[in-house]
Amino acid sequence: MLSRKRLVFYLFILIVLYQLVSNMLTHTASKQVIVVGSGLAGLSAAHSVLQNGQKVIMLEMMPKYGGNSAKASSGINGAPTRYQPVKDDLFYSDTLRSSGVIYQNSDSQLKKERETLMKTLVDNSQSAVYWLTDHFGIDLAAVTQLGGHSVPRTHRGTGKIPPGFAIVSELWKQLEEKYANLATLRTSCRVTKLITDSQGVVGVEFEDLDKKHSEKLFGPVIFAVGGFAGDTTGLVTKYRPDLAKFPSTNSERPQSIGILEAIGGKLMDMESIQVHPTGFVDPEDLFSRNKFLAAEMLRGEGGILLNSLGDRFANEMQRRDQLTEAVMKSCDEELNDEIRQWKVWLVLDEGSTKNIGSNIGFYQFKKLVAKKKISEWKQEIPNIKESVKRYAQMVQDEKDTDYGRISLGKWTLKPEEVTDDTELIAGRVTPVLHFTMGGVKINPEAQFLNIDDQPINGIWGAGEITSGVHSSNRLGGSSLLECVVFGRIAGDHAAKYLAQSHI
Ligand SMILES: Cc1cc2nc3c(=O)[nH]c(=O)nc-3n(C[C@H](O)[C@H](O)[C@H](O)COP(=O)(O)OP(=O)(O)OC[C@H]3O[C@@H](n4cnc5c(N)ncnc54)[C@H](O)[C@@H]3O)c2cc1C
């Protein structure tokens, strides 16, 4: 007869063995990297996993892929590239300058960490652009200059399709077509929890929103769930109550950052929320919370801003934070119970719209801009004629003596051509919440860090959910870039980890 003590001991061994074997079976049966989120960060990571010869499964909570990445309208930064008209070795210094007070006020250790992330971003920017153009065949041959950049370095296609959609749709298509055996793509699947063991993250729990049941999946995880600028009444109100009433360009959706917090992820720079100076105010839905972005390239191509009197008030090509401040200082505020916005006009001459006809056509179709004679605009923008004439003179003289704008875009209207009959395109714009610099801190290997600044095993991150790359202010075009750069790094590391790990 076995003693009671021995029986308990054997029973214990049996249970442990059962757990080990069942874990091994589940894990081996599904040896894959799990990518959460199908924006550009998730898609770049997924392709990088596949290029490393490993399987991937992508979980996206929405019925459609692409996230906010699909909305991106100005382009992706890269320097130097074969598409740039001028030599560009200033990308790092522009990025550093843009990172502002949060970077400057960091202690020396944190400053170094932020610098390493910025260097990683900039140093990999050329290969990120070439990866998209040469590996996937995406057209990024048109280059424009955005605010805060010293030279043109933001790449988009020469055709009609906006860059965000052009990039994500091609990456998704190639996952579906080229990698049908190796990539599983599941939409309407919302990850609710990360599964951990003593070694770190080993999988996810998720809800299939169509079938209405929960499932578990095992494998290393890449978490690429985007930012929270659309969560105006939730996280924005929590971290920046002063911005709670601002409209946003981002879709409102359930937030996932708590899933990382639950495993000890370190939140950083959460109060650092980018307000974009120009979101379109729809004349038929004046106070809508969700607004179309008036892409920065509209100013980059030559557009100017006027206040409600019709006077210019700032250098339109300053950094986003600076220009937003100028709008709030110099333009009339407009409030209701829900929304706070300002009265600003974006005005373009024919030259400024020449290269972006399809974008303008879309905005006209949406009634966000209109083409009218100066005599008609005068009713809404009284001083438009004088301001445009003065600006046209300064463009002719190649010197903005009023506000020191250096990049004048493709404005062609001459001062002597400005009459009551001159046709101009204009639309109302206002500052809008656009991007969250904060999130969970990462290191240059795209690992999420815990509150002791140690990497969390088994999970990597990329895109807007991460923090540390931009500090106070993100340069336009650098978000798509961080998705590609850190998405590729995350995919690379996760694939290698899978190849070697116990999972
Ligand atoms: C209108 C607009 C224009 C922009 N233009 C530019 C531009 O020209 N250049 C530039 O560099 N940047 C631009 N940006 C910013 C840039 O597009 C985004 O910051 C970037 O694309 C974010 O990519 P992401 O992959 O991190 O997140 P997203 O693209 O937002 O993707 C995250 C995905 O994760 C999914 N998800 C979230 N939680 C879960 C969960 N728990 N389970 C499963 N799925 C989940 C979401 O549904 C979403 O599809 C623009 C942003 C907007 C809104």
The ligand as an SDF file (V2000), in Angstrom:
LIG
                    3D

 53 58  0  0  0  0  0  0  0  0999 V2000
   -6.1270   61.5320  -40.5040 C   0  0  0  0  0  0  0  0  0  0  0  0
   -4.7300   61.1300  -40.1640 C   0  0  0  0  0  0  0  0  0  0  0  0
   -3.7000   61.4450  -41.0310 C   0  0  0  0  0  0  0  0  0  0  0  0
   -2.3870   61.0840  -40.7180 C   0  0  0  0  0  0  0  0  0  0  0  0
   -1.3820   61.3650  -41.6110 N   0  0  0  0  0  0  0  0  0  0  0  0
   -0.1260   60.9320  -41.3430 C   0  0  0  0  0  0  0  0  0  0  0  0
    0.9130   61.0980  -42.3030 C   0  0  0  0  0  0  0  0  0  0  0  0
    0.6850   61.5750  -43.3980 O   0  0  0  0  0  0  0  0  0  0  0  0
    2.1610   60.6700  -41.9730 N   0  0  0  0  0  0  0  0  0  0  0  0
    2.4500   60.0730  -40.7650 C   0  0  0  0  0  0  0  0  0  0  0  0
    3.5940   59.7070  -40.5370 O   0  0  0  0  0  0  0  0  0  0  0  0
    1.4670   59.8910  -39.8590 N   0  0  0  0  0  0  0  0  0  0  0  0
    0.1930   60.2780  -40.1150 C   0  0  0  0  0  0  0  0  0  0  0  0
   -0.7940   60.0690  -39.2060 N   0  0  0  0  0  0  0  0  0  0  0  0
   -0.4820   59.3180  -37.9960 C   0  0  0  0  0  0  0  0  0  0  0  0
   -0.3440   57.8450  -38.3320 C   0  0  0  0  0  0  0  0  0  0  0  0
   -1.2450   57.5000  -39.3450 O   0  0  0  0  0  0  0  0  0  0  0  0
   -0.5990   56.9530  -37.1220 C   0  0  0  0  0  0  0  0  0  0  0  0
    0.0280   57.4430  -35.9960 O   0  0  0  0  0  0  0  0  0  0  0  0
   -0.0230   55.5780  -37.3800 C   0  0  0  0  0  0  0  0  0  0  0  0
   -0.4570   55.1170  -38.6170 O   0  0  0  0  0  0  0  0  0  0  0  0
   -0.4100   54.6060  -36.2810 C   0  0  0  0  0  0  0  0  0  0  0  0
   -0.1400   53.3110  -36.7310 O   0  0  0  0  0  0  0  0  0  0  0  0
   -0.3160   52.0940  -35.7510 P   0  0  0  0  0  0  0  0  0  0  0  0
   -0.0750   50.8740  -36.5660 O   0  0  0  0  0  0  0  0  0  0  0  0
    0.4890   52.3030  -34.5330 O   0  0  0  0  0  0  0  0  0  0  0  0
   -1.8390   52.1760  -35.2870 O   0  0  0  0  0  0  0  0  0  0  0  0
   -3.1680   52.0780  -36.1510 P   0  0  0  0  0  0  0  0  0  0  0  0
   -2.9240   52.2910  -37.5870 O   0  0  0  0  0  0  0  0  0  0  0  0
   -4.1810   52.9180  -35.5040 O   0  0  0  0  0  0  0  0  0  0  0  0
   -3.5380   50.5260  -35.9860 O   0  0  0  0  0  0  0  0  0  0  0  0
   -3.8320   49.9470  -34.7380 C   0  0  0  0  0  0  0  0  0  0  0  0
   -4.8270   48.8340  -34.9590 C   0  0  0  0  0  0  0  0  0  0  0  0
   -4.9350   48.0700  -33.7620 O   0  0  0  0  0  0  0  0  0  0  0  0
   -6.2750   47.6690  -33.6010 C   0  0  0  0  0  0  0  0  0  0  0  0
   -6.4790   47.3320  -32.1910 N   0  0  0  0  0  0  0  0  0  0  0  0
   -6.4720   48.1500  -31.1120 C   0  0  0  0  0  0  0  0  0  0  0  0
   -6.6550   47.4610  -29.9720 N   0  0  0  0  0  0  0  0  0  0  0  0
   -6.8150   46.1570  -30.3410 C   0  0  0  0  0  0  0  0  0  0  0  0
   -7.0640   44.9700  -29.6140 C   0  0  0  0  0  0  0  0  0  0  0  0
   -7.1670   44.9680  -28.2820 N   0  0  0  0  0  0  0  0  0  0  0  0
   -7.1970   43.7970  -30.2910 N   0  0  0  0  0  0  0  0  0  0  0  0
   -7.0860   43.7680  -31.6650 C   0  0  0  0  0  0  0  0  0  0  0  0
   -6.8650   44.8880  -32.4020 N   0  0  0  0  0  0  0  0  0  0  0  0
   -6.7190   46.0620  -31.7490 C   0  0  0  0  0  0  0  0  0  0  0  0
   -7.0570   48.8900  -34.0630 C   0  0  0  0  0  0  0  0  0  0  0  0
   -8.3920   48.5770  -34.3940 O   0  0  0  0  0  0  0  0  0  0  0  0
   -6.2290   49.3520  -35.2510 C   0  0  0  0  0  0  0  0  0  0  0  0
   -6.6950   48.7860  -36.4600 O   0  0  0  0  0  0  0  0  0  0  0  0
   -2.1100   60.4140  -39.5060 C   0  0  0  0  0  0  0  0  0  0  0  0
   -3.1520   60.0980  -38.6250 C   0  0  0  0  0  0  0  0  0  0  0  0
   -4.4560   60.4350  -38.9510 C   0  0  0  0  0  0  0  0  0  0  0  0
   -5.5580   60.0760  -38.0020 C   0  0  0  0  0  0  0  0  0  0  0  0
  1  2  1  0
  2  3  1  0
  2 52  2  0
  3  4  2  0
  4  5  1  0
  4 50  1  0
  5  6  2  0
  6  7  1  0
  6 13  1  0
  7  8  2  0
  7  9  1  0
  9 10  1  0
 10 11  2  0
 10 12  1  0
 12 13  2  0
 13 14  1  0
 14 15  1  0
 14 50  1  0
 15 16  1  0
 16 17  1  0
 16 18  1  0
 18 19  1  0
 18 20  1  0
 20 21  1  0
 20 22  1  0
 22 23  1  0
 23 24  1  0
 24 25  2  0
 24 26  1  0
 24 27  1  0
 27 28  1  0
 28 29  2  0
 28 30  1  0
 28 31  1  0
 31 32  1  0
 32 33  1  0
 33 34  1  0
 33 48  1  0
 34 35  1  0
 35 36  1  0
 35 46  1  0
 36 37  1  0
 36 45  1  0
 37 38  2  0
 38 39  1  0
 39 40  1  0
 39 45  2  0
 40 41  1  0
 40 42  2  0
 42 43  1  0
 43 44  2  0
 44 45  1  0
 46 47  1  0
 46 48  1  0
 48 49  1  0
 50 51  2  0
 51 52  1  0
 52 53  1  0
M  END
$$$$
